[in-house]
């Protein structure tokens, strides 16, 4: 069991990870993981107790974690768990016309009509590359994440989609093919943020520096 801590509740890294460390020592928790944590917080947490895994959004169109977070995890020997590796279904061919009224993607920045239409060019490129590899664009997207050293956790409610996802394990990519996939989805050209406002992501959430902590509420 990996205990994942989201930055939504990670107000003070030292206090939280210190308490989680106690749970590990008591045998109630086996491993500790973090979710959407900054590189600085990962280092601070790891100094208190070894962090087993960091869950972060990582896909062909969400590669900002390559700047600092992934190198930090690799340096410290921390596993990387990629959520939304299919771009919330974008790379498996989901269309905005399929979304129900209560589907949060209807208001997701990258799925808003104008942005979605502009981003379709990336999906079409993956379709073509998938045809060359005799696989689906979704399988290519998952294979890319795996070849980058992360463990993808795609969500699905249908057996056929599960079987398709499992099929990605058989796909082998050369360094040239990995580059071709990244060139097909240049992140600087993707329309829309991966979250509205990005306020709940690692980029704008970090526990306060140690030298500012007074132990009082503000």
Secondary structure as GFF3:
##gff-version 3
##sequence-region A 1 218
A	DSSP	beta_strand	2	6	.	.	.	ID=ss1
A	DSSP	alpha_helix	13	25	.	.	.	ID=ss2
A	DSSP	beta_strand	31	35	.	.	.	ID=ss3
A	DSSP	alpha_helix	39	48	.	.	.	ID=ss4
A	DSSP	beta_strand	53	57	.	.	.	ID=ss5
A	DSSP	three_ten_helix	64	66	.	.	.	ID=ss6
A	DSSP	alpha_helix	69	76	.	.	.	ID=ss7
A	DSSP	beta_strand	79	83	.	.	.	ID=ss8
A	DSSP	three_ten_helix	90	92	.	.	.	ID=ss9
A	DSSP	three_ten_helix	96	98	.	.	.	ID=ss10
A	DSSP	three_ten_helix	104	107	.	.	.	ID=ss11
A	DSSP	three_ten_helix	109	111	.	.	.	ID=ss12
A	DSSP	alpha_helix	113	133	.	.	.	ID=ss13
A	DSSP	alpha_helix	137	147	.	.	.	ID=ss14
A	DSSP	beta_strand	151	153	.	.	.	ID=ss15
A	DSSP	alpha_helix	159	167	.	.	.	ID=ss16
A	DSSP	three_ten_helix	168	170	.	.	.	ID=ss17
A	DSSP	alpha_helix	175	184	.	.	.	ID=ss18
A	DSSP	three_ten_helix	187	189	.	.	.	ID=ss19
A	DSSP	three_ten_helix	202	204	.	.	.	ID=ss20
A	DSSP	three_ten_helix	210	212	.	.	.	ID=ss21
###
